[in-house]
Amino acid sequence: MDFDALFQSQLDSLKSEGNYRIFADLERRCGSFPRAGNHKNGHLRDVTIWCSNDYLGMGQHPTVVSAMVEAVQSCGTGAGGTRNIGGTNHHHVLLERELADLHGKEAALLFTSGYVSNWAALSTLGARIPNAVILSDEKNHASMIEGIRHSRADKVLWKHNDWRDLDRKLHAVGDRPKIVAFESVYSMDGDIAPIREIVEVCEAHGALSYIDEVHAVGMYGPRGGGVTEALGLAHRIDLIEGTLGKAFGCVGGYITGSANLCDFIRSFASGFIFTTALPPAVAAAAAASIQHLKGSDAERRAQKDRVARLRSRLDAAGIPHMANDSHIIPVMIGDPVKCRMISDILMDDWGIYVQPINYPTVPKGTERLRITPGPLHSDADIDHLVNALTALWKRCAVAHAVA
């Protein structure tokens, strides 16, 4: 079989649909975020990043950078293997303590990414709890879907953010062990789950509650513990999963919960047992970031101000964007080719980097630009972005009228 021809054929189909992904060659500059360099055709040009998940700019915070540098100089670069073989570095222990404290839990467990923490935790729970059924919100992240699939447990989908539908389906499951998996902030639409109602339904049915807070940790709550902390509900959630790679500005994922729950996942999850641990320097930097955001609300307040200002300017300019209560601003395009084209023009003509979001990340027909304002975006940055979008919208309207 000509495998390369097969690969090329499927890539060509992806390109013809407008869903082929092109990576921008970016060079982040410490101390200048959201400015970055973009390498293209042998040249380096300045761009402003508008779609980063480094929501608060903590990836360049002096305290975080200093913690990583100091840890590299004292511990070296790598972890030396899995925590079972290479040993648990003390920075891992300290970080897990910070995370458990952040969410008010007995324990925490680190993973190499948020994807892996969801995949490993859900697959282990579903596989090791006899006769378990996992009830999953229909818009859950791919990492959760893959974890549930790998567990081979029975799966029941419930309508997105519909706690009444969840209640009906939990009742239909009967006396089997039940795990309810959902997110707090959904990353593409930016909507926030009705967590209190979902938790109450879980408690009424004796279900284990599992919430993904990856797009909320650092961002919400008085100490950055997420939406569950902001609502005073963290103590009623059995497992809170999060990431170190977004608002905390580093890399890695984690779960928090009871000591027995975390030890259970540690002891049985292949995604933890058989993978190299986070470098100690990453753990040290993440701990520094969490400590800072536990005590500082300045970044969160500035970020909210930027979101409100951009939404107001978009409304004034007539640029359609999806309403939600989070920090994520989806500007809807609805066509993959146009979405890619607008993204390219913004980069080439305006020095604005906003990656197009196409299928399979979002359903076909809902393609969008996903904009994430941060505390370091200036008023001038916002004005420049809105002026660029306004010019493109006028251009698209003229082209549509001619067609």
KACORTA-V551396 format. One record per backbone hydrogen bond with DSSP energy under -1.0 kcal/mol. CO is the residue of the C=O (numbers start at 1). NH is the residue of the N-H. If there is no record, write none. Layout:
{{CO NH} {CO NH}}
//
This chain:
{{1 3} {2 6} {3 7} {4 8} {5 9} {6 10} {7 11} {8 12} {9 13} {10 14} {11 15} {12 16} {13 17} {14 19} {15 18} {24 26} {25 39} {27 37} {29 32} {32 35} {34 49} {36 47} {37 27} {38 45} {40 43} {43 40} {45 38} {47 36} {48 353} {50 372} {53 55} {54 57} {57 60} {58 61} {61 65} {62 66} {63 67} {64 68} {65 69} {66 70} {67 71} {68 72} {69 73} {70 74} {71 75} {72 76} {81 277} {82 86} {89 92} {89 93} {90 94} {91 95} {92 96} {93 97} {94 98} {95 99} {96 100} {97 101} {98 102} {99 103} {100 105} {107 257} {109 255} {111 253} {113 117} {114 118} {115 119} {116 120} {117 121} {118 122} {119 123} {120 124} {121 125} {122 126} {123 127} {124 128} {125 129} {129 132} {132 154} {133 179} {134 156} {135 181} {136 158} {137 140} {141 145} {142 146} {143 147} {144 148} {145 149} {146 150} {147 151} {154 134} {156 136} {158 138} {159 162} {162 166} {163 167} {164 168} {165 169} {166 170} {167 171} {168 172} {169 173} {177 133} {178 208} {179 135} {180 210} {181 137} {182 212} {184 193} {186 190} {191 186} {193 195} {194 198} {195 199} {196 200} {197 201} {198 202} {199 203} {200 204} {201 205} {202 207} {208 180} {209 239} {210 182} {211 241} {212 184} {213 216} {213 217} {216 219} {216 220} {220 226} {224 218} {226 230} {227 231} {228 233} {228 234} {229 232} {233 236} {234 237} {239 211} {240 256} {241 213} {242 254} {244 250} {246 249} {252 244} {253 111} {254 242} {255 109} {256 240} {257 107} {258 262} {259 263} {260 264} {261 265} {262 266} {263 267} {264 268} {265 269} {269 272} {269 273} {270 274} {279 283} {280 284} {281 285} {282 286} {283 287} {284 288} {285 289} {286 290} {287 291} {288 292} {289 293} {290 294} {291 295} {292 296} {297 301} {298 302} {299 303} {300 304} {301 305} {302 306} {303 307} {304 308} {305 309} {306 310} {307 311} {308 312} {309 313} {310 314} {311 315} {312 316} {313 317} {314 319} {329 371} {330 322} {331 369} {335 339} {336 340} {337 341} {338 342} {339 343} {340 344} {341 345} {342 346} {343 347} {344 348} {345 349} {346 352} {351 48} {353 50} {357 368} {358 361} {363 366} {367 333} {367 334} {368 357} {369 331} {371 329} {374 377} {378 382} {379 383} {380 384} {381 385} {382 386} {383 387} {384 388} {385 389} {386 390} {387 391} {388 392} {389 393} {390 394} {391 395} {392 396} {393 397} {394 398} {395 399} {396 400} {397 401} {398 402} {399 403}}
//
